Structures are given as C-alpha cells and as structure tokens.
Amino acid sequence: MPQVLEPKKKVVPEETKRVLLSKILVTTDFSEVSDHALDYAISLAKRYDARIYLAHVITPDPFQFAEPQLSQATYEKVLQAAEEGITDILISGKLRGVPHEVLL
C-alpha cells in the first residue's frame, strides 16, 4: 500500500495569532442603538489600547431641493443638533481615559 504523506502543519506562534486593534470607527445617529455600539467600541478600545474615531455624517443632499434660504437655515439647525449630540456624549464621560477623536 502506498503511504499518503500529509503536508506539515505550519506552527504559528501564539503572539502572531493575537488580534491587534489600533483604530475603531464608531458612527452615531445619537440613537439608543448607536449608544450601545459606542459602549461596545469603548470596551474594545480599553482592551486593545485603541483609539476611537466617533463620527456623525450630515449630508447636504436633502437640502438641495429647498429654497436656498430655507436650505441654509435647516442645515444649520441639523448641524447644531449634531454638535449638541456629540457634546452630550463627551460630557457623559464615557470616553474618559480612552483616546478618541470626533469627526463631524
């Protein structure tokens, strides 16, 4: 009977199997679900000594069909609400001790 040779298994040191996270992007719409995602990201950031990038996106698309004056006023209100939402997160202290940046 012919002998079947199995390929040698490559031995990978335990150190190289470890997951490395250095940057975590968290998007928020200031909902309860986004808040839970941020909590999870914070726990990951603490575990892996990673930086959190907290982002909220405002797209100008919905405002392009309105009158220019109304469009600008509405955009400014949306921007102000987003800034207040980010401020609320920062004031809450959740990110205290965790390296982070805010992207708006």
C-alpha positions in Angstrom: 0.0 0.0 0.0 1.3 3.5 -0.8 1.8 5.7 2.1 0.0 9.1 1.9 2.0 11.9 3.2 0.2 14.8 4.8 1.5 18.3 4.5 3.3 19.6 7.5 1.2 22.0 9.6 2.7 25.4 9.9 3.2 26.2 13.5 2.2 29.8 14.2 3.4 31.3 17.5 0.7 32.4 19.8 1.9 36.0 19.7 1.0 36.3 16.0 -2.5 35.0 16.5 -3.4 37.9 18.7 -5.8 40.4 17.2 -4.4 43.9 17.0 -6.8 46.8 17.0 -5.4 50.3 17.0 -8.3 52.3 15.4 -12.0 51.9 15.9 -14.5 53.9 13.8 -17.9 54.3 15.5 -20.7 56.1 13.6 -23.6 57.5 15.5 -27.0 58.9 14.8 -27.5 59.5 18.5 -30.0 56.7 18.9 -30.1 54.1 21.6 -28.6 51.5 19.3 -25.7 53.8 18.4 -25.1 54.3 22.1 -24.8 50.6 22.6 -22.4 50.4 19.7 -20.3 53.1 21.3 -20.3 51.2 24.6 -19.0 48.1 22.8 -16.4 50.1 21.0 -15.2 51.6 24.3 -14.8 48.2 25.8 -12.8 47.1 22.8 -10.7 50.2 22.8 -9.8 49.7 26.5 -8.9 46.1 26.0 -6.7 46.7 22.9 -5.5 50.2 23.8 -7.1 51.5 20.6 -8.2 55.0 19.6 -11.9 55.6 18.9 -13.0 57.8 16.0 -16.5 58.9 16.8 -18.3 60.0 13.6 -21.6 61.6 12.6 -22.3 62.4 9.0 -24.5 65.2 7.7 -25.2 65.0 4.0 -26.3 68.1 2.2 -28.4 66.1 -0.3 -31.8 66.6 1.4 -31.3 70.3 1.5 -30.6 70.8 -2.2 -34.3 70.8 -3.2 -35.4 73.5 -0.8 -35.2 77.3 -1.3 -31.6 78.5 -0.6 -32.5 80.5 2.5 -34.6 77.7 3.9 -32.0 75.1 3.0 -29.2 77.0 4.8 -31.3 77.6 7.9 -32.3 73.9 8.0 -28.7 72.7 7.5 -27.6 75.0 10.4 -30.2 73.5 12.7 -29.2 70.0 11.8 -25.5 70.9 12.3 -26.3 72.5 15.7 -28.3 69.3 16.8 -25.4 67.1 15.7 -22.9 69.3 17.7 -25.2 69.1 20.7 -25.4 65.3 20.4 -21.6 65.0 20.2 -21.3 67.3 23.2 -23.7 65.2 25.2 -21.6 62.1 24.5 -18.4 63.9 25.5 -20.0 65.4 28.7 -21.3 62.0 29.7 -17.7 60.9 30.5 -18.0 57.6 28.6 -14.8 58.4 26.6 -12.8 59.5 29.6 -9.5 57.7 29.6 -10.0 56.4 26.0 -8.0 58.1 23.2 -10.6 59.5 20.8 -11.3 61.9 18.0 -14.6 63.4 16.9 -15.4 63.6 13.2 -18.4 65.6 12.2 
